Amino acid sequence: MMNRIIIVLVLFVSSCGYEPLYLNKQLEILNFKEIILTGETDVNDKIISSLNIKNKNLSSNKILIIDSKLNIEETSKNSKGQVDTYRTVCNVLLTIKEDGETIKNKSFNGNFTYSNMENKFDLLNYQNEIKKNIINKITEDIIIYLTL
């Protein structure tokens, strides 16, 4: 009886039409004549490399504009005036223009709040890891936005 249930479940799941989101689709929308990057250089570079965007495609007349901002804010202090918690905030404004007109425009945001650490080297490494994770999440959101 258990074997039949497993076989039915396997047949049902394998034929449901499920397709992974990142299935090596070659998207025409990711070919641009020009890419303009403003703001945080390292954020922009990570987004562009993750998206695998083609630049200088002469057959396309689309322009991609990415404006990014990254801030590390002090969110609370203790009674001695020392920082207790931080928040890393990343904002990315994505604009796609075609023939001088904006065809897509969307803001992507990510933030994370965390406690201060005694060891400043560990804190810096932790902040870099948080920044990387926020950028990866924003990149995933951009891919979903561009594929829909």
N, C-alpha and C positions, 0 to 999 in steps of 0.2 A: 504494500500500500504506500509506504514512504517513498519507494523508488518511483512509483508512478507520479506522485506529487512533484518530486524533484525534476523528472523528465518534462512534465507539463510546464513547470516554472521556467526551465531552461529554454524550451521552445518558445514560450511566450515572450521572455525577455530578449531573446536573440532576434526575434522578428518584429519588434515593436517600432523599428525605424529610428531608434536612438542613434545620434551621431555626436561625437565630442565637439565642443565649441571650437577648439583649436586644431582642427583636422587639416592642417597644411593647406588651407584654402589660399589660392593666389587671388587677392582682392585687387580689382582694377582701381578701386578708390585710393589705394595706397601708392599710386604713382602720381608724382607731382612735378610740375615744371620748375617750381621754386619752393624752398622751405625757409621760412624766416623764424629764427629762434631768438626770444628775448627773455631776460630774467636770469634765473639760476642755470648756469652752464652745465653743471653735473646732472641736474634733474633733466634738462632737455636732452642731453646726450644719452642718458639711460632710457628715456622714452623712445627716442628715435631708433636706438639700436634694438630695443625690444620689439618695436613695431615692424622692423625690417622694411622701412620705407625707402622707395626708390626716388632719387633726386635727379633732376635734369632730364626728365622724360619729355622729349620734344613733342611727342604725340598728344600729351596732356596739356590743358591750359589751366589746370587747377594750381592754386597756391595754398600752401599749408602754413599757418601762423600758430606758433606755440609760445605762450607767455606764461612763465612759471614764477612762483614766489614760494620761498621756504623760510619759515620763522621758527625759532625756538623761544618760547615765552616762559617766564617765571609765573606760575599760577598761584603759589602760596608760599608764605614764609613763616618760620617759627617765631617764638617770642624774642629770640636773640637777633632776629633780622636775617637769618640764614635761609636760603631757599630750601623748601621742603619738596615741592613738586614742580615739574616742568611739563610743557605741552609743545610737541612738534606739530606744526601746521603746514601743509603743502597745498597750494592752489594752482591749478593749471587751467588756462583759458585756451581752448582749441577753436580755431577759426579756419574754415575752408572757403576760399573765394574762387569763383570762376568768372572770367571776363569782367573782373572788377566788382562783382556783386557777391555778397556773402550768401553762400548756400547752406552752410552749417556753422553753428556757433554754440558752444556749450562749455560750461565751467565744471571742472572736476575737482573735488576737495577730499582731503584726508587729514585726520589728526589723531594723535595718541598722547595720552597723559600718563606720566610715570614719575616715580619718586626719585629724589636725589640720592647719590651714592657718596660714600666717604672717599673712595678711590676715584680721582678725577679721570685717570686713564680708562678705567672700566666704564665710567659714565660716558666718556667720549665714544668708546666703542659701541656702547649700548645705543647712543643717539644715532650713530651711523647705521646700525642695524635697523632701527626704527625708521630712519629715512629711507633705507632701501625697501623695506616692507611697504611703506606708504606709497612709494613710487611704483612698485609692482602692482599694488591694488589699483592705483589710478590708471596704469597702463592697461590692465585687464578691463576696466570700465571703458576706456577709450576704444579698445578692440570691439567690445560689445556694441558700443555706440556706432562705430563705423560699419559694422556688419549688418545692422538692422536697417 
